Structure formats: C-alpha cells, structure tokens
C-alpha cells in the first residue's frame, strides 16, 4: 500500500470514528435508534 493510499485509509477511519462519536453524544439519537432496533423484533 502506497503512502497516499495509507493516508487516505487512516483519514477515512478517523472520520468514521469521529462521526460515530458525534452521534453517540446526542441522547435523542440514541433513543430513536433504540426504538427502531426494538421495532424490528
């Protein structure tokens, strides 16, 4: 894997982690997500 590809992969992984963290700090999102998951069963 070349250096630009590795940098792009690390950047994408960091952006994904930050995005997930930002969703988890919003309580209303977590309540909505839990309700949607529960509705599947």
GILINJO-V49694 format. One record per pair of residues at least 12 apart in sequence whose C-alpha atoms are under 6 Angstrom apart, sorted by the first residue. I is the first residue (numbers start at 1). J is the second residue. Records with the same first field share a line. If there is no record, write none. Layout:
I->J ; J
This chain:
none
